[in-house]
Amino acid sequence: MRENTLKGKIARKEPVFGMFVSIPHPIVIEMIGHAAFDFVIIDYEHATTSMETIENMIRSAELLNITPLVRISTIERTEILKILDCGAQGIVIPNVTSKEQVEEVIYHSYYYPIGMRSLNSGRPGIFGKHSLKEYILKANKELMVIPMIESLTGVNGSESILSIPQVSFVLEGAADLSQSLSVPWETENVKVQVHLEKLYTIARSCNVPYAMVSRNNQAHKKWAQKDVNIFVLGDERGTAFRAFQDKLEYYKSITGGLNIKYDGAD
């Protein structure tokens, strides 16, 4: 089991930056890694991808020494097992509303004595090259479990959810939270912000690091000033789309509305 560099940086309270990845191709992970991000969250909840592709995306993360986390689509033993056997160093659980959901993920993700993950000598254990007993201890040490709190029910139950020792950090889900508060996509709405503040306060009282999705400069600065140091800078699709859009608009503007025609000359 590789060292989880993200886990170490969070323990040292270093600022860390990640991104959701929904495009099912390893080269996207390579670009993010070369851009010096600290981690990626490979999306298996919303994205159309395969387990084989996830494994190759994880390989790309390993080559660039960034931490590969995977957001699961459902809390189910076999899905969690395969994702971890691909080499994922952490499981992100979407839309957590109860302590029992996290406990079930832990049961399927950790080896004894914490859980009952099925024993396997695949790629995370280097195919049995070294002692599998030592691998089990290392795997339990390096693994991360991250609940996403994305609803009013989740926020209200967060003290119980975050009381579990194996929770590595909590990730806010303001978009779906806004919908559960009857103000869909209004992530800056006061009702949403009040509940994010509540989640943040509970996380601090439970000694669980709080992670935010950076949606704009002002919000990023606000949470950074609260000593938040885990930031997810959106997803790669939206980032790429806005870059394409901005580049096109810029070159349109400096073209000055000229009707440029091709005259056949090389």
DAHUFEN-V592466 format. One record per residue. PSI is psi in radians with two decimals (none if undefined). OMEGA is omega in whole degrees, -180 to 180 (NA if undefined). NEAR is the number of other ideal C-beta (glycine too) atoms within 12 Angstrom. Layout:
BEGIN
PSI&OMEGA&NEAR / PSI&OMEGA&NEAR
END
This chain:
BEGIN
2.20&-180&32 / 2.69&174&30 / 2.38&178&17 / 1.69&-176&34 / -0.57&179&28 / -0.77&-179&41 / -0.72&179&30 / -0.74&-179&22 / -0.71&179&27 / -0.72&179&31 / -0.56&179&20 / 0.07&179&14 / 0.59&175&14 / 2.52&174&17 / 2.32&180&24 / 2.58&-174&35 / 2.29&180&32 / 3.13&-180&46 / 2.46&170&38 / 2.47&178&38 / 2.06&-178&47 / -0.36&179&31 / 2.06&-172&29 / 1.29&178&26 / 2.39&-178&24 / -0.50&-176&28 / -0.47&177&20 / -0.73&178&33 / -0.70&178&42 / -0.81&-179&24 / -0.76&-180&25 / -0.70&178&38 / -0.79&179&32 / -0.41&176&16 / 0.01&172&19 / 0.52&169&15 / 2.85&-179&36 / -0.50&-178&36 / 2.83&173&45 / 2.63&171&45 / 1.77&180&52 / 2.16&-171&50 / 2.02&175&36 / 0.00&180&37 / -0.88&-176&29 / -0.39&-172&22 / 2.71&176&26 / 1.61&-178&14 / 3.07&-180&28 / 2.87&180&17 / -0.63&178&26 / -0.73&178&16 / -0.70&177&28 / -0.74&179&39 / -0.73&179&30 / -0.58&176&26 / -0.67&177&43 / -0.69&177&40 / -0.73&179&26 / -0.75&179&30 / -0.71&-180&42 / -0.70&-180&30 / -0.56&-179&20 / 0.06&178&27 / 0.73&170&24 / 2.73&-173&38 / 2.13&177&42 / 2.00&172&48 / 2.70&178&48 / 2.23&173&47 / 2.01&-176&42 / 2.83&178&42 / -0.45&-178&26 / 2.74&177&20 / 1.67&-175&31 / 2.33&-172&20 / -0.92&-173&20 / -0.69&179&17 / -0.83&180&27 / -0.77&-179&37 / -0.83&-179&28 / -0.71&179&31 / -0.75&179&45 / -0.65&177&44 / -0.36&172&29 / -0.38&179&34 / 0.11&177&36 / 2.45&-180&45 / 0.05&178&41 / 2.65&178&46 / 2.17&174&48 / 2.18&-176&47 / 2.02&-179&49 / 2.60&169&32 / 0.94&178&34 / 2.28&179&42 / -0.12&-178&28 / 2.70&177&26 / -0.62&-177&24 / -0.58&178&18 / -0.79&-180&32 / -0.70&179&41 / -0.63&178&26 / -0.72&177&28 / -0.76&179&44 / -0.74&-180&34 / -0.69&-179&27 / -0.27&-173&32 / -0.54&-177&43 / 2.60&172&34 / 2.90&175&31 / 2.43&13&15 / 0.04&-178&12 / -0.78&-179&23 / -2.82&-179&29 / 0.78&176&19 / 2.37&-179&33 / 2.33&-177&21 / 2.41&-177&21 / 2.50&180&22 / 0.74&-179&20 / -2.67&-171&24 / -0.63&178&23 / -0.56&178&39 / 0.29&-180&27 / 0.70&172&20 / 0.54&178&13 / 0.29&-179&17 / -0.66&-180&14 / -3.13&-179&17 / 2.17&-180&14 / -0.45&175&21 / -0.70&177&16 / -0.63&178&17 / -0.74&-180&28 / -0.78&179&29 / -0.74&-180&20 / -0.75&-179&22 / -0.77&178&37 / -0.56&-179&28 / -0.67&-172&23 / -0.33&-175&31 / 2.56&176&41 / 2.47&173&45 / 2.16&-172&47 / 1.88&174&47 / 2.44&170&50 / 2.23&177&43 / 1.97&-169&47 / 0.33&-177&36 / 2.87&176&31 / -0.71&178&27 / -0.72&179&21 / -0.76&179&38 / -0.78&-178&40 / -0.49&179&21 / 0.17&-170&26 / -0.50&179&42 / -0.71&177&24 / -0.76&-179&24 / -0.75&-174&39 / 0.05&176&36 / -0.16&-177&22 / 2.19&-175&32 / -0.52&-175&16 / -0.06&177&31 / 2.08&-176&40 / -0.76&171&42 / 2.90&179&43 / 2.39&-180&44 / 2.18&178&48 / 2.64&175&44 / 1.26&-172&41 / -0.52&-177&42 / -0.97&178&32 / -0.52&175&31 / -0.72&180&41 / -0.66&180&29 / -0.69&180&21 / -0.30&177&26 / 0.21&176&30 / 0.43&175&14 / 1.08&-173&22 / 2.32&179&16 / 0.05&176&16 / 1.22&-173&19 / -0.33&178&29 / -0.01&179&20 / 2.50&-176&21 / -0.61&180&14 / -0.71&179&23 / -0.80&-177&33 / -0.66&178&27 / -0.73&-179&20 / -0.54&173&32 / -0.70&177&41 / -0.70&179&25 / -0.79&179&26 / -0.77&179&42 / -0.79&-179&33 / -0.74&179&20 / -0.71&178&28 / -0.77&179&36 / -0.69&-180&21 / -0.44&179&16 / 0.02&-177&24 / 0.64&177&17 / 2.18&179&34 / 2.52&-178&35 / 2.31&179&39 / 2.41&-180&43 / 2.72&171&42 / 2.07&-176&34 / 1.85&-177&31 / -0.37&177&30 / 2.89&-175&16 / -0.76&-176&12 / -0.81&180&13 / -0.70&179&25 / -0.83&-180&23 / -0.72&-179&15 / -0.84&-176&20 / -0.54&176&32 / -0.64&178&19 / -0.29&176&12 / 0.23&179&20 / 0.34&169&16 / 2.35&-179&35 / 0.23&176&27 / 2.05&-174&42 / 2.26&173&33 / 2.04&-173&42 / 0.91&177&32 / -2.66&179&32 / 2.81&-173&30 / -0.47&180&34 / -0.85&179&21 / -0.67&179&22 / -0.81&180&26 / -0.75&-179&20 / -0.80&-180&16 / -0.61&177&16 / -0.74&177&16 / -0.79&-178&14 / -0.84&-178&14 / -0.70&-179&14 / -0.76&179&14 / -0.81&-179&14 / -0.66&179&13 / -0.85&-178&12 / -0.48&172&14 / -0.72&-177&14 / -0.68&-179&12 / -0.24&173&11 / -0.47&175&12 / 0.42&178&9 / 0.19&-180&8 / 2.47&177&10 / 1.53&-175&7 / 2.23&-179&10 / 2.56&178&7 / 2.17&-177&7 / 0.08&178&6 / -0.17&-178&5 / 2.55&177&5 / none&NA&4
END
